Amino acid sequence: MAEEEKKEMSGTGTLTGAALEAEDVLADAEPWEPIETKLVVWSLVVAVIALLIGLVVVPTSILH
């Protein structure tokens, strides 16, 4: 009975806690590949470097 209610509620176009459970969302998730971890880490490293460069360039360009 509860499964039928979930199915009915998921078709209404609203997102509620009863209609969508975390287990349902993650049921068909793909495994996390090591290359994806490297991509995330390196993108964060590049973002931090860009932020540091911006923090140096912007104030010096405004003051000159």
Secondary structure as GFF3:
##gff-version 3
##sequence-region A 1 64
A	DSSP	alpha_helix	2	10	.	.	.	ID=ss1
A	DSSP	alpha_helix	22	26	.	.	.	ID=ss2
A	DSSP	alpha_helix	34	63	.	.	.	ID=ss3
###
